[in-house]
Amino acid sequence: MPKQSVRRLSFFMLIAVLLPATISVGTITSPPVTAAAGLLEIAELLAHPEQYDHQDVVVSGAVTNVQLATNRQGQPAYGFLLKDQAGTLKVISLGQADIHEGDQVIVEGVFSRLRQVGRSIVYNEIKALSVKPLNRLNPDLVG
């Protein structure tokens, strides 16, 4: 009986599979331009925040400074700093934090170059739609 081979996907193919596509009337269209271009470096977001303001983005990096909270409606929320080799930005999300300090993650969300919170202004923040730890992806799929 022949051995079944496991198909290995490169990291970038895996990212393409994870990115959502929009389905409409039987056709598949590309995701927004920023997501279609693949992963962005944090340095790119920080260098051109006006270009990505209120746009869907996909970034990766290491999780630091995880903070748990509850929003005004009593729902669990969390925030953390996302660091790559060239920069750091803040990520916030609703729900239970399924991440830990030091995790490498892929974050998909909406980038805001500034947001006013009471008397404070928060700069360069992503409101995450999904946070996926890379160390929990199936190693058989990553080449």
C-alpha positions as CSV (number, residue, x, y, z in Angstrom):
1,M,0.0,0.0,0.0
2,P,1.6,3.3,-1.1
3,K,2.2,6.0,1.5
4,Q,0.0,9.0,1.4
5,S,1.9,12.2,1.1
6,V,1.0,15.2,3.2
7,R,0.7,18.3,1.0
8,R,2.9,21.1,2.5
9,L,2.0,24.7,2.0
10,S,4.4,27.5,2.1
11,F,3.8,30.2,4.7
12,F,2.6,32.7,2.1
13,M,0.2,30.1,0.6
14,L,-1.2,29.5,4.1
15,I,-1.7,33.2,4.6
16,A,-3.6,33.4,1.3
17,V,-5.8,30.5,2.5
18,L,-6.5,32.3,5.8
19,L,-7.5,35.6,4.1
20,P,-11.2,35.8,3.5
21,A,-12.6,36.1,0.0
22,T,-16.0,37.7,-0.7
23,I,-18.5,35.5,-2.4
24,S,-21.2,37.2,-4.5
25,V,-23.7,35.7,-7.0
26,G,-21.6,32.7,-7.6
27,T,-18.3,34.5,-8.2
28,I,-15.4,35.0,-5.9
29,T,-13.9,38.5,-5.7
30,S,-10.7,39.6,-4.2
31,P,-10.5,40.9,-0.6
32,P,-9.8,44.6,-0.1
33,V,-6.6,45.8,-1.7
34,T,-4.6,46.0,1.6
35,A,-5.5,42.4,2.5
36,A,-4.9,41.2,-1.1
37,A,-1.4,42.5,-1.0
38,G,-0.7,40.2,2.0
39,L,1.0,40.9,5.2
40,L,2.0,44.5,5.9
41,E,5.0,45.4,8.0
42,I,4.2,47.5,11.1
43,A,6.8,50.0,9.8
44,E,4.7,50.5,6.6
45,L,1.6,51.3,8.7
46,L,3.6,53.7,10.9
47,A,5.2,55.4,7.9
48,H,2.0,56.0,6.1
49,P,-0.9,55.9,8.6
50,E,-3.1,58.2,6.5
51,Q,-3.0,55.7,3.6
52,Y,-4.3,52.8,5.8
53,D,-6.7,54.8,8.1
54,H,-10.0,52.9,8.5
55,Q,-8.7,50.2,6.1
56,D,-8.6,46.4,6.6
57,V,-5.1,45.3,7.3
58,V,-3.2,42.1,8.1
59,V,0.0,42.2,10.2
60,S,2.0,39.8,12.2
61,G,4.3,40.0,15.1
62,A,5.0,39.1,18.8
63,V,2.4,39.8,21.5
64,T,3.6,41.9,24.5
65,N,1.8,43.7,27.3
66,V,-1.5,41.8,27.3
67,Q,-4.2,43.7,29.2
68,L,-7.6,42.2,30.0
69,A,-10.6,44.5,30.4
70,T,-14.4,44.7,30.3
71,N,-16.2,47.1,28.0
72,R,-19.1,49.4,29.0
73,Q,-21.6,46.7,28.0
74,G,-19.9,44.2,30.4
75,Q,-18.3,42.1,27.6
76,P,-14.8,40.9,27.9
77,A,-12.2,42.7,25.9
78,Y,-8.4,42.8,25.7
79,G,-5.5,44.8,24.2
80,F,-1.9,44.1,23.6
81,L,1.1,45.6,21.8
82,L,2.2,43.9,18.6
83,K,5.9,44.1,17.8
84,D,7.8,43.1,14.7
85,Q,11.5,43.9,13.8
86,A,10.7,47.5,12.8
87,G,7.9,48.8,15.0
88,T,5.1,48.4,17.6
89,L,1.4,49.2,17.5
90,K,-1.6,48.6,19.8
91,V,-4.3,46.0,19.1
92,I,-7.7,45.8,20.8
93,S,-10.4,43.2,20.5
94,L,-13.6,42.0,22.0
95,G,-13.9,38.5,23.6
96,Q,-11.6,36.3,25.6
97,A,-7.9,36.6,25.0
98,D,-6.6,33.4,23.5
99,I,-3.1,34.7,23.3
100,H,-0.1,34.8,25.7
101,E,2.9,37.0,26.1
102,G,5.5,36.2,23.4
103,D,3.0,34.5,21.0
104,Q,3.6,35.1,17.3
105,V,0.2,36.0,15.8
106,I,-1.5,37.2,12.6
107,V,-3.9,40.0,13.2
108,E,-6.7,40.9,10.8
109,G,-8.5,44.1,11.6
110,V,-9.2,47.8,10.9
111,F,-6.4,50.2,11.4
112,S,-7.0,53.7,12.9
113,R,-4.3,56.3,12.8
114,L,-6.0,58.1,15.7
115,R,-9.0,57.6,18.0
116,Q,-10.3,59.9,20.7
117,V,-11.0,58.2,24.1
118,G,-12.4,60.8,26.5
119,R,-9.6,63.4,26.7
120,S,-7.0,61.1,25.4
121,I,-6.0,60.4,21.8
122,V,-4.9,56.9,20.9
123,Y,-2.6,56.7,17.8
124,N,-1.9,53.7,15.4
125,E,-4.3,51.1,16.7
126,I,-5.9,48.0,15.1
127,K,-9.4,46.9,16.1
128,A,-8.9,43.2,15.6
129,L,-11.5,41.1,13.8
130,S,-9.3,38.0,14.3
131,V,-6.1,37.2,16.2
132,K,-4.5,33.8,15.2
133,P,-1.5,32.5,17.1
134,L,1.0,31.1,14.6
135,N,2.4,28.6,17.1
136,R,-1.0,26.9,17.1
137,L,-1.2,26.4,13.3
138,N,-0.9,22.9,12.0
139,P,2.9,22.4,11.5
140,D,2.1,19.9,8.7
141,L,0.7,22.7,6.6
142,V,3.5,25.2,7.1
143,G,6.5,24.5,4.8
